[in-house]
């Protein structure tokens, strides 16, 4: 009995010592102070980045429709004036089309006039016949009263009047319907003529402003998918270069942020005004931006961030929160006051933020995790003032 009591006492003493030691270890372990933020849900702007500087404006000119280039009248280095012919397409078929359109319009107008004249003559004859028939009916009624005509004769005269009235009403409806139909045909032929005239005009590439020819990629005898670029000296423009991959996603009208390398820092909002073709021998695509107030003087360097896509309701974390390990991406989260590494997949990124999957919105994450942080390490959390 005494031995059992002694064994129990020793067991209790050992457990007490272990618990006290564990508590002392926890009390002595110093927590790591870290900055935290919350994974947010929002519409995420996917941005591509380019770099450039203010400079001279460039006009990119091309034929609006396909065809074969017949003649190119300028070359790089030439000075051109506003309205000057730069190149033209083979317009042989276009001129034939224009002549056909003119003839079809003339035929439609002539046919409409002939049809209207015929129907008006028919109406005039019916009106004359109806007038005579009404007089005949009135005469028959008087003769019936005098006993000189029968009721059947009066009835036949009345039937004749009603018949002519129906024919006249039908003829007038025919005239109106024919007029509407013929007018529609004429308008269709007029549109054909306008389209043929516009196609012939589009076969001529004309300078919209004076300047110096910078690039010519049109060649006689080849398809009209090239361009002529004119630089306008003295006209300031915002232009940036993008990688071919990013540049292929640029479209006119996309929103852009321009961050200028000046002090104090300057960021201006604008839109893409032109996307220039990739020049031979280069590995970039250039874009020009719409004019905006407050641009520094010429030769000011800037970074252009263009929104090419919006991801609706994406889970977003700071770019600095992403940790790369063995070709995979992670973020540090907090569980019961300790560091926990969670794998995520990046679906889009911009210079400041990253859209991810594999993480719930509202999760507390380390915004700037220390490089030597270990799994399970105790943490002291401070809200990141920059997030």
NORCORSUL-V980400 format. One record per pair of residues at least 4 apart in sequence whose C-alpha atoms are under 6 Angstrom apart, sorted by the first residue. I is the first residue (numbers start at 0). J is the second residue. If there is no record, write none. Layout:
# NORCORSUL-V980400
i/j
I/J
I/J
This chain:
# NORCORSUL-V980400
i/j
23/27
30/377
30/378
30/379
31/378
31/379
32/378
32/379
32/380
33/380
34/365
34/366
34/381
34/382
34/383
35/364
35/365
35/366
35/382
35/383
36/363
36/364
36/366
37/361
37/362
37/363
37/364
38/315
38/316
38/360
38/361
38/362
39/314
39/315
39/360
40/312
40/313
40/314
40/360
41/312
41/313
42/310
42/311
42/312
43/309
43/310
44/306
44/308
44/309
45/306
45/307
45/308
45/309
46/304
46/305
46/306
46/307
46/349
47/245
47/304
47/305
48/303
48/304
49/239
49/240
49/241
49/302
49/303
50/239
50/240
50/301
50/302
50/303
51/238
51/239
51/300
51/301
52/298
52/299
52/300
52/301
53/236
53/237
53/297
53/298
53/299
54/235
54/236
54/297
55/232
55/234
55/235
55/236
56/230
56/231
56/234
56/235
56/236
57/229
57/230
58/228
58/229
59/228
60/226
60/227
61/226
65/223
66/222
66/223
67/88
67/89
67/220
67/221
67/222
67/223
68/88
68/89
68/219
68/220
68/221
68/223
69/87
69/88
69/89
69/219
70/86
70/87
70/219
71/86
72/85
72/86
73/85
75/212
75/213
75/214
76/211
76/212
77/211
77/212
78/210
78/211
79/209
79/210
80/209
81/206
81/207
81/208
81/209
82/205
82/206
82/207
83/205
83/206
84/205
85/204
85/205
86/204
87/202
87/203
87/204
88/202
93/199
97/195
100/192
104/188
106/110
107/185
111/181
118/174
125/129
125/167
129/163
132/160
136/156
139/143
139/153
142/147
142/148
143/147
143/148
143/149
173/177
174/178
177/181
178/182
210/229
210/230
210/231
211/229
211/230
212/228
212/229
213/228
213/229
214/227
214/228
215/227
216/225
216/226
217/225
217/226
237/287
237/288
238/286
238/287
239/285
239/286
240/284
240/285
241/246
241/283
241/284
242/246
242/283
243/247
243/283
243/284
246/284
251/271
251/272
251/273
252/270
252/271
253/270
253/271
254/270
254/305
254/306
255/268
255/269
255/270
255/304
255/305
256/267
256/268
256/303
256/304
257/266
257/267
257/302
257/303
258/265
258/266
258/301
258/302
259/265
259/300
259/301
260/300
260/301
270/288
270/289
271/288
272/287
272/288
272/289
273/286
273/287
274/286
275/285
275/286
277/284
314/354
314/355
314/360
315/353
315/354
316/352
316/353
317/352
318/351
318/352
318/353
319/367
320/330
320/366
320/367
321/329
321/330
322/328
322/329
322/330
323/327
323/328
328/342
328/343
329/341
329/342
329/343
330/340
330/341
331/339
331/340
331/364
331/365
332/338
332/339
332/363
332/364
333/337
333/338
333/339
336/377
336/378
337/375
337/376
337/377
337/378
338/374
338/375
338/376
339/374
343/356
343/357
344/355
344/356
345/354
345/355
346/354
346/355
347/354
348/352
348/353
348/354
